[in-house]
Amino acid sequence: NIFLFKSEQVPADIAASIEAKLKEKNIDKKNVIGAGMGVPGPMKEDGTVLKCPNLGWDILNVSAKMEELTGLKVAAGNDANVAAL
């Protein structure tokens, strides 16, 4: 089996996972300061990925997209840098 995904669906899938985890843990969004995420690609400070071949993305402001989808403040950075932090 080969796992196939649509690259434009990835942010919505991540947002759905966040929503599910908040519901599972009975956490109200008003009690959440924000979310952080690592993205496999070079990032600008504003949360924009410049190229993400693993996910099929070119330029995308990941932070803004995830904020739109989740209603939470989202900080995004390069996955290796985020792991090091």
C-alpha positions as CSV (number, residue, x, y, z in Angstrom):
1,N,0.0,0.0,0.0
2,I,1.2,3.5,-0.9
3,F,-0.1,6.3,1.4
4,L,-1.3,9.1,-0.8
5,F,-2.4,12.5,0.4
6,K,-3.4,15.8,-1.1
7,S,-0.9,18.5,0.0
8,E,-3.6,21.1,0.3
9,Q,-5.5,18.9,2.8
10,V,-2.6,18.7,5.3
11,P,-3.4,22.0,7.2
12,A,-7.1,20.9,7.5
13,D,-6.0,17.5,8.8
14,I,-3.7,19.0,11.3
15,A,-6.4,21.4,12.5
16,A,-8.8,18.5,12.8
17,S,-6.3,16.7,14.9
18,I,-5.9,19.7,17.2
19,E,-9.6,20.0,17.6
20,A,-9.9,16.3,18.4
21,K,-7.2,16.4,21.0
22,L,-8.7,19.5,22.7
23,K,-12.1,17.7,22.8
24,E,-10.5,14.4,24.1
25,K,-8.7,16.3,26.9
26,N,-11.8,18.5,27.6
27,I,-9.7,21.7,27.0
28,D,-11.6,24.9,26.0
29,K,-9.8,27.0,23.4
30,K,-10.1,30.0,25.6
31,N,-7.6,28.3,27.9
32,V,-5.1,27.8,25.2
33,I,-2.4,30.4,24.6
34,G,-1.5,29.0,21.2
35,A,0.0,26.1,19.3
36,G,3.5,25.5,17.8
37,M,4.4,23.3,14.9
38,G,7.5,22.3,13.0
39,V,7.5,22.3,9.2
40,P,10.0,20.4,7.0
41,G,11.3,23.3,5.0
42,P,13.0,26.7,5.2
43,M,10.9,29.2,7.1
44,K,10.7,33.0,7.5
45,E,10.1,34.5,10.9
46,D,6.5,35.3,10.1
47,G,5.7,31.5,9.8
48,T,5.9,31.4,6.0
49,V,7.5,28.3,4.5
50,L,9.5,29.0,1.3
51,K,9.5,25.5,-0.1
52,C,8.3,22.2,1.4
53,P,8.9,19.4,-1.1
54,N,7.9,16.7,1.4
55,L,4.3,18.2,1.5
56,G,4.2,19.6,-2.0
57,W,4.0,23.2,-0.8
58,D,5.7,26.2,-2.3
59,I,5.3,29.5,-0.5
60,L,2.7,29.2,2.2
61,N,2.2,31.2,5.4
62,V,1.6,28.2,7.6
63,S,1.1,30.2,10.8
64,A,-1.7,32.3,9.2
65,K,-3.3,29.3,7.6
66,M,-3.4,27.3,10.8
67,E,-4.7,30.3,12.8
68,E,-7.5,30.6,10.2
69,L,-8.4,26.9,10.6
70,T,-8.0,26.6,14.4
71,G,-8.8,30.0,15.8
72,L,-5.6,29.7,17.8
73,K,-2.4,31.7,17.7
74,V,0.1,29.5,15.8
75,A,3.9,29.8,15.7
76,A,5.5,27.7,13.0
77,G,9.2,27.1,12.5
78,N,11.6,24.8,10.7
79,D,11.2,21.3,12.1
80,A,14.8,20.7,13.0
81,N,15.1,24.1,14.7
82,V,11.8,23.5,16.6
83,A,13.2,20.0,17.7
84,A,16.4,21.6,18.9
85,L,14.4,24.1,21.0
